[in-house]
Amino acid sequence: GENVEQHPSTLSVQEGDSAVIKCTYSDSASNYFPWYKQELGKGPQLIIDIRSNVGEKKDQRIAVTLNKTAKHFSLHITETQPEDSAVYFCAASRDGGSQGNLIFGKGTKLSVKP
Amino acid sequence: DVKVTQSSRYLVKRTGEKVFLECVQDMDHENMFWYRQDPGLGLRLIYFSYDVKMKEKGDIPEGYSVSREKKERFSLILESASTNQTSMYLCASHELSSGNTIYFGEGSWLTVV
């Protein structure tokens, strides 16, 4: 069935370093790939997303890359700060991507040490 | 801003009890979802609804049901709670015309004893 694999499950970096989280998906029909950040005690919040007709998207210190041929996409955070510490989830769309139905990865707990 | 409100943040229920988790969104979104979040398992889809009175099973519907009598409200029901349903439950809403963002509530922590 449809699946999204996310690695690593935990990631610890020093403040100022870069962090990279990788995901692979199985459904060739997936065309929308969001990333969510979940802080302790809160619901996940969208931080960046990318569609299948784009290879890369950047928003300040955050970037996402997509390789549709290989079915993998990655989140890159540069110049990490302690407030980047959170759990990050990748997701891929189901049902054509227009109804909000997503399949999520298992999450990456990012710790940024001052 | 879109607001998705889960009325109960923390609940403790006994095995066998019927449990209702309520979710309300204020942006007139068509699509609503219930997810379950467990450590190491990520977010798993329980049920979803694309319209009033409509419901569809997600990936792990066993032991759950839902109700969507009004567009803004989507309720998750545990007919007979069991200890393996102890978890964090997240409600979400979505509307393509509002952008493709899924908006989550803050979560409901349910402990079944």
Interface residues (C-beta under 8 A of the other chain):
Chain A: Q6 S9 Y32 P34 Y36 G41 K42 G43 P44 Q45 L46 D49 F89 G97 S98 Q99 G100 N101 L102 I103 F104 G105 K106 G107
Chain B: V4 N31 F33 Y35 G40 L41 G42 L43 R44 L45 F48 Y50 D59 L90 A92 S93 H94 E95 L96 N100 T101 I102 F104 G105 E106 G107
